């Protein structure tokens, strides 16, 4: 079983479109959407939810008004200004502003504040026409997305092991933060999707360096490469110089937008040159998996 994570140094490069297309091409696999802060792979895969699970991301402070003596020490110590006094003198805690640090419960002289588990989101196990799909939805303003990513990846691996599947296809989050690190951990190959812009080049370099830091093999492709041929050429040269396999150049194509409107993966919507390029990319990725297996 091989794990492929599709990432990008910045948002908007088209990794979800590529992930959905690969989901139609790969056989015997499970799909995972690890972009839990802004999950959208489900829009193209049309999942039928089989299981729903709550995600406990942390704790929030809760005040027992019967024990509270209105001393105000918790208000003075809270650096997030989550604790306030109402007009009638009662002290309340705003669950949205509370960061769950627990300092207020520590300083309360009468132990009127307790840290209670907080439901931060949900994660799902679904069925699609392409195979099993594990995805999640983080609550508005909630944190611990890295922990939620680890949860959905763990479940996807269990499904792959139980059903003897060959691939885990992961649509990763953008950037280089905690959710990306959690998405990368233990994977066999990271496909970095970039675009021929200065910000795209800069963020591609950062995410490749981070992946190599965690000993993850990387490959790279350019989306909308024909919008700036000079920058696309620069990316190819950089990949060659840094021993990053370059597997494809996807042109700007209005058919991509049309496929999104129809909520259909591009490789199913059309068999044009762009779709064929993604199919060639998958063949090259498959060869990279074989090459890495031979090295081991």
Helices and strands as residue ranges (DSSP letters): E 2-8, H 15-25, E 29-33, G 36-38, H 42-45, E 48-63, H 73-77, E 83-85, E 91-93, H 103-107, E 113-128, E 131-138, H 145-162, E 167-174, H 178-184, E 189-195, H 198-213, E 218-223, G 225-227, H 229-241, E 245-250, H 254-261, H 266-269, H 273-295
